[in-house]
Amino acid sequence: MRFLLPKAIALFAAFLIYCGYNTQKKKNTTQNTLPYTLTMERGGFHQDAFQIIGNSIFYVPDSTVSKTIDRYNRPTIKVLNDTVVTTFLAAIEQQRFWGLDDTYGTDASCTSSITVTLEQGDQKKTVICQDFDRNCPALIKYIDQKMVELEGNQLKWIFLPG
């Protein structure tokens, strides 16, 4: 029973986010006018994700383990200014996201991975860094920092192995 409660809470939270997103989308007709989707998934002891769809940013926490700091357990959705999102995405493209390697490996055994996927129309690219601290391009670290900043709850990397 103890293991079912976190999963039930996560499912309920996902349902609330979905319902809130659909309600918000109906209220704001410019919700999905931006032709991008940017997804960042953090591994290690985080196992969480941030996603920008249109001008909204979502935070999806780990549904399997409760963190000691409560803000890492709460899913969020925040509507952003179109200009802020457009400027961020333009900076990513200017820094040549589409030209990055698909995978950045590591020889370390105790790591925290990060995966970033950018979709624009028919174009899609995923970059996987097996170790956020070592051998991860500065652009991926910038995306992580900016996604955390835009979400607004200071959900920085703090649960790192090693």
N, C-alpha and C positions, 0 to 999 in steps of 0.2 A: 504494500500500500504506500509505503514511504517513497518508492520510486515512481509511482504513478502521479503523485501530486505535482511535481515539477513539470511533467509532460502535459498534464491537464491545464496547468497555468499557462504554459507556453502556447498550447493550442487556442486557449481562450484569448490570450493576448494577440495572437496572430489574427484571430477572427475579428477582434475589436479594431485592430489596425486596418484590416481589409474593409470593414464597414465604414470606419472613419475616413479612409482614403476615398471610397466611392462617394460618400456624402460630400467630402471636400471637393472632389472632382466636379460634381454637379454644381456646386456653388461658384467655382472658379473656372470659367471657360478657357482660360489660358493655361490650365494645368499641364497639358501635354503638348504645347506648341513647340517646345524645344525637341529637336529630333535626336536626342542622345539618351542612352542609358549607361550609367557608370556604376559598376558593382565592385566593392572591395570586401574580400573575405579574409579575416585574420584567423590564424591557427594558434598553435601552442596551447596555452591555458585560457585563451580568449574564446575561440570558436564562435565568433560573432561576425556580423556583416553590416555594411553601410551600403545604401544604394540611392543613387540620384536617378529619378525618372521624371522627365520634364523639369519642372521647377520645384519638385518635392524631394526631400532627403528622408530616408527611412533608416532607423537603427533596429537591427534584429539581434537580440542577445542570444547567447548560448542557451538552448532549451534543456540541456541535460544536467547542468551543474549550476547551482546558485553561487554567485560571487559574494564575498564578504562586504563589498561596497555596493550598496543597493542600486545606484544609478546604472551599473553594468548589467542589471537584471531586468530593467524596464524597456520595453520597445517604445520607440518614439517615431513621430512623423512631424516634419516641419516644412512649411511652404517657404521657399526662398524667392528672392527677387530675380527675375529673368536675367537682368544684366549681370548679377553676381555669378550665376551659373554659367552664362555664356562666356564671361571673362575667364572663369576657371577652366572651362573646357577648351577654350582657345589657347590658354597657356599650356595645357597638356599637349595639344597638337603641335604648338610651336616648339616644344621641347622634344618633339619627335617620338611620341608614344608609339605610333604605327611602325616605327623602325626598330623598336626594342626587340631583343631576343624573346622567344616564347617562354624559355625556362632559364633560371639562374640557379645553378646547383650549389651544393656545399659538401664539404667533407666532415663537417661537424656533426655530432650525434645528438646534441641537445639543442633543438632549434625551434623557432616560431616562424611558421610560413605565412606568406601573404599572397593572395591572388587578386589581380585587378583585371576586370573585363570592361572594355569600352565598345559600345555598339552605336553605330551611326548609319541609319538606313540599312543597306545590304552589307555594310562593312562591319566586321567584328574581330576583335583581337583580345586574347587573354595572355597575360604575363604572370608567370608563377615564380616567386622567389622562395626557395626552400628555407632560407634563413634571412629574416628581416634585418638582423644586426650586421651580418657579414655577406658580402657579394650580392647586394641588392642595389639596383640603380638609384641614384639620387631622385629621379623623377617619381619612382614608386614611393619613396619615403615622403616626397612632397605631396603626392596624392593622399597618402595616409594622413599626414598632418592637416591638410586642407579639409578632408572629409570630416575629421574629428572637430575641427574649428567650425565648419558650417552646421554640423549637427547641434553644437552648442552646449553639450553637457560634460565637456572635458574628459571624454572616454579614451584617454591616451593608453598606450601600451604600458601596463604595469604588472600583468601576470605573465612573466617570462620565465621559461625554464633556465636552469643553470644559475 
